Amino acid sequence: MSWGILGWGWVARTYVAPALGDALVAVCDAEDRLDAFLATPGLEHVYVATPNALHEQHVLAVAAVGHHVLCEKPTALSVASAERMAETCAAAGVRFATAFNQRFHPAHVKLRALVAQGALGTVTQARVHYACSLPAWWEHGDWHFDAAIAGGGAVFDLAPHGIDLIGVLLDALPEDVVALHQRCVHVDHPVEDGGVVTIRYDNGALGVVQVAYNCPETLPRRTLELVGTAGMAIARDTMGQTPGGTLELVNAIDGSRRAIAFDGAGDPFRAELDAFASDAWPWPVDRDLAVMRALEAAATPQAVVT
């Protein structure tokens, strides 16, 4: 299957392109070359990785020429925009999805199976801590700090992964959302540098997604926890772009801990791209839209701490 990448940012360069390998036949990072890019002979699938405000127009352009399109998260700046994207792609007969690579991390695939098997009993609560410090190459004028282009700051950028992943692990969809934002460290930027999002899923479970641009990289900052009536799962360093990390189960009867093996070298990007290019893509676009609705609610905080 042949792929093109539209948008040549950090994630596209560092993770998506290497995962595609020889399947990558075209790259475009300039608007005036879009038509030529889309007309690349043999091109079948496009990974859209442009700034968030451009997602809709670029997804629609890809769909118009009949290519399948996998779009970086967040899907769009609004639910209405995301719905237009999904409807247009469906009408064009092309596959469309949001790129939530965390669904494909081997630790999360294993954990999802354990939850389905009842290893944790009834899962009642979940927590994701997914945080970072601002990359050195994000200058003050970077588009990530412009809400009109990015949609928001740390919450809009990072929370989609946690909101989606909890739902995928529990086979549930997000319903009610309450969020708090902060501008605590990077107060000179016009968007939030951290936030906490609380979600009630349609199976009754509660999730907390804690995100930040203000967390030192040397601290534990990528943790996933599921708490159930029969046990607890703790995944460390599985959130993010890289393989690896650890997964353990804690037994609710005696508190004993058991390490769970998974493919520590498995690349979540490669698994996601292979699945999308096959006829076995497992996720309906309705799940992506439900996450977008939750994110839109989270982007309007109940309070902002400065």
PyMOL commands that set and color helices and strands:
alter all, ss='L'
color gray80, all
select helices_A, chain A and resi 10-23+31-38+52-64+79-92+101-104+106-116+143-145+147-150+154-170+268-277+285-298
alter helices_A, ss='H'
color red, helices_A
select strands_A, chain A and resi 3-6+24-28+45-48+68-72+96-99+123-131+174-182+194-201+206-212+222-228+231-236+246-251+257-259+303-305
alter strands_A, ss='S'
color yellow, strands_A
deselect
rebuild
show_as cartoon
